[in-house]
Amino acid sequence: MTPRQYSPENNKTNPSSSSVFAYLTISKGPHYIWIMNLSIITVTYQSNEYIDQCILSIVTHILDPSYEHIIVDNGSTDGTIETIESGYLNYVRLIKNDRNLGFAAANNRALEEAKGRYILFLNPDMQIHKGWLDDLLAWMDAQEGVGIASCKLLNYLHEPHPQLRPWKLPSPCKRLPWLRIKTCFQSISSYFPPCFDDEKIQEVEQPRGSFMLLKKETLQRLGYAFDPSYFIFYDDVDLCKTILALGLKIIYWPHICCIDYCGRSFIQKTGPWKYLQAQRSFKIYVRKWHSLLHLFWFSLFVPITFLSRLPKWGLKSSYKAWKEYREQVKSLSNKRSPIGS
């Protein structure tokens, strides 16, 4: 294979193609050095049902052989690790955690080892359906000021769905419907941007975290991939808010389509567990981006709505979820891991 080169004049890649090699001129003459364009990071937890489809869809939708796929498993017990080790170690690098460290911590651990110029965070229940990752990288190389690129998401019927489209960033008032509190302030529909065109490249506020492409240098500015204060939920929303605060754009790029099976890793988790995790994460988000007054009145509603759902969830299930939640909060470390160069 003839190596594609950096231009010696400007040391930039050709935006029409992804470079596999960099051309460097030193005192002893020209030398080639391997440049990895893309690191794909996937965090698995009880993901045995879909992880093989995810891996194979990447292999069939990228031409550049220099990419790496790092999978971090968060203590799965459903055969996820066995599936990967039995047939896919030629395609991925597997990192095994002995327990569930959470989405943010697992991604941050993988990022420390990632070598690509670009980082793609891809959920294990995602399947690339149409388009080439190489084209997205080439498009990103030609852009300035883009912090995140997302793709077009389809449901299991291969159709667009409103809840798979990019959303508006949340606020405490917009969050009230999710707490099942009837209010005149906002409705769920207020989360969605009006007149969204599924086929148009456009700026958005908050794409789903199931597919997010960023330059590694952007993440190095942050010091982490996702704020380690989060365990699950709202870590991707926080990243979007941070990227926008840096003055960068978030772009919806519909020329890649993915099938999103939407949170299959947590389908076995109970209602009270998911509720407590979501409210804890949103409180972190409010504390970080809104006023203490917002945090105070929002915090008042959380125990009230939790208690109101006890008849539906049951006391035993709710107490078990609350106990697990308290143990998890105590064990979480809020230390931020630096990114390796």
N, C-alpha and C positions, 0 to 999 in steps of 0.2 A: 504493500500500500504506500503510495506517495504521500508524505506528510504535508498537510496544509499548514501554511506558514503565517506567522505574524509578519507584518510589514516592517522592515528594519528602520524605515523612516519615522513612523509614528507609533510602532509597537502596539497596534490595535488589530483586533480580528476583523475579518471581512464580515459585515453584518448579514450577508446572504448565506453564510454557512457557519457551523460551530467548529472551532479549531480543536484539533486533537494534539497538535504539537505547537510549541512556541519556538520561534527562531531567535536566537540570541547571538550577538556578535561580541566576542571578547578578544583579548590580545592574541590568543593562539588561533583565532579564526572562528568561523561559524560552528555552532553546536546546537543540537536539538535537545530539548528537555520536555518531558511529558507534562502536559497540562490536563488536568481533569476538569471537565466542564460542569458536570452535574452530580450532586450527591442527593439521593432520594432517601428520606427518613420516614420510616413507618413504625409506629408503636402498636404492639399487639397485646391484647388481653382477652383471653377466651375467644380467639379469632379463627379457629380451625376451619370454620365453615366457608370462609371467603378468602383466606390468605393466599391459597394457591392461584386463584383467579386473578388476584391483585398482582402477584409476581409475574405471571405469564402475560398479562396485559401490558406491563411495562416492557418486557422483552420484545413484544411484537409491535410496539409503537415508538421505538427509538432506533436510530441508525448509528449514532455515535457510540463506538465501543468503549469509550473512556469513562462511562458513568459508573457509579457504585450505588448499590441499594443496601442501606443499613437498616436492619430490623432490630428493634429493642423489644424484648418480651417482658412484660410486667407480671411474671409469676403465673402464667397460664397453666391450667390443669386439665384442659379439654383436648389435649393432643396437638395443640398449635406447634409447640417446639418439635415434636416428633415428626409432624408433617414437613416442616422446613428442613430438618436434618436428614430426612429420608430421601429427599429428591431435589432440593433447591439450593444447596450450599454452593453450587457453581455459579449461581446468579446473585446471591445475597451474602452479606456479612451479618452474623447473628450475635447479638449481645443479650445475655440472659440475666435478668434480675431475679432474686430469690423471693421477692414480694412485689406487690403493686405499689410502685413509687409515685404513680400519678402521671398524667399526660405531659405536664410541663417538665418535670424532672427527667423523665425518660427521653424526651426530645432534646433537652439540654445536654444530656450525657452523650447522645449520638452526635450532636453538633460538635462536641469537642474533638471527635475523631474524623469528622467529615473533611474531605480534601477538595471538593468541587468549588468552582467559582460561583455556582448557583446552588441553592438549597431548595429542594421541593419537599414540603411536608405533605405526605399522602396517607390517608387513613387506610387501615387494612380491609375495610369493607367497600373500597373504591375499585372500580374496574374501568380502565381507559378503554373507551368504545370507538372513538374516531379521532383522527388527527395525529400529528407527530410532535413529540416533545422537542425535537431538534428545531422545528419551525418557531416554537415559542421562545427558545433560547436565542435564536437569531433575531427575533423581533425585539426581545429585551436588550440585546446588545446594541440595537439601533436607537434605543430610547434614552432619554435623560429624565431624571426626576421621578422614575417609577419605583415605588417601594415594594409593592406586592402585585403579582399577576395571578388571577384566578381563572378558572375555566367554566364552560357550560356544564351544568349538572342535570342529569336525567334520573327519573325514578326507575323502579324495577321493570316498568312497562316501556322503558326507553322513551319517555315523554317528559317535557319540562313540567315543573310543578312550582307553584308560588313559594312554598316554603324552602325550596332548594335554590331560589334566586338570592342574590345579595340583599341584605337588609339594611335598614338605617341603624345607626348606632343607638343603643338603648339609653334611656334616662330613667330616673326613679319613677316618674309619673307613668311612662310607657310600660314599666314593669308591673304595674298594678294588675292588669288583666291576667298575667301569669300567676299571680297570687290568688286568683279567683275572687278578687274583690271588685264588686260592681261599682263603677265610677263613671262620671261624666267626662273625665279628663281625656282618656285615650282608649282606642280599641286596638285589637291585634292587627288590623289592617294598616294601622299607622306605622307599623314597622317596615312595610314594603314601599319602595320607591314607586311613584306613580308612572304609568305609561312605560314600563320597562320593556325594552326590545331584546329578546333572547339572541338575536343574530347580529347585534351591533357591538363593536368595541367601544367601551364607555367607562368613565370614572364611576366608582361606587364607594360606599362607606364601609360595608362589612360583608365580605363574602364568607361562605362557610369555611371553617378551618380544615375541611377534609381535603382540600387541594389549595396550597399556597406556595407560590414560587417567589423567592427573594434572592438578592445577591448576598453572598456571604459577607462582603464588606459592610453591608447595611446591618446585619446581625452583630458584627463585631463592634459597631458603634453603640449598640444596645448593651452588649456584654452577656447576652443570653438569647435563646430563641423565644422562650415564653417565660413570663415572670414566674419564678419558682414559688411565689406565695400561693399560686393556684394549684389545686390538686386535679380537678376536672371541671369543665364548663367555664366559659368566659375568658379563658386564657387566650383564645384566638381573637375574641372581641377586644381584649386589652391590647394585643399586638397591633390590631388595626388602628385603634385609637392612638397608640404610640407612633406608628408610621405617619399618620396624618399630622400629628403634633410636630414631627420633624420637617414638615413641609413637603413630604413626598406624596405621590399619587398611588391610589389603589385602582387597578385596571381589571375590568372583566374582559376576557379574551375568548370568544366563543368558538374559535377554530379548533380547539380541543374539547371533546365531549367525554364526560365520565359518567358511569352509572354509579349512583350513590345509594347504598343500601341503608344508610342513616342509623348509626349508633348501634349496630348489632352486638358490639362487645358488651353493652350494658343492658341488653334486653332482659337478661336474667336477674338484674338488680330490682329490688322492690321499690314501690312508689315512695315510701318515706325516705329511703336512702337517697334516691335521686333528688327529692325535694330538698333535703338538708344540704346536699352537695351544691346544688344550684344556688340556694340562698346564701350559703357561706361565700361562694365565689362572687356573687353579685355584690355582697357587702364589701368585699375587698375592692371590687371595681368602683363602687360608689365612694369608698374612703379615698381611693387614689385620684379620682377624676371629678368628684363633686364635693359639695360643702358638708361640714359636720352636721348641719341641720337636716340635710337630705338623709344622711346616714342614720340620724337619730329616729326620725319618724318612720323610715323604712324598717328599721330594726324592731319597732313596736309591732308591726304587722306580722313578722315571721312566726313568732310563737303562737299568735292568735290563729293564724291560718293552719299551722301545723296541728294544733289541738282540734280545730274544726274538722279535720280530715280523719281523726282517729276512728270514728265509726266505720268509715270506708276501709281503712287500712288494717284495723285491728290493733289491740293493745300490744300483743306479743310481737308482731312484726314491727310496729313502730318503736317499741322499746329496744329491740335488737338493732334496728338501724341507728337509733340515737346513741346506743352504747358503742357501736362500731365507729360512728362518726366522731365521738369524743376521743376514742383511742387514737384515731387517725390524726385528729387535730394536734394532739400532744406530741405525736411522733414526727410531724412535718417540720422540716428545717427550712427557714426562709433565707438561707444563704444562697447567693447568686454565684453560679459557676462561670468563670471566665472562659471565653472561647479560645481554643488554641489557634495559632497562626497557621 
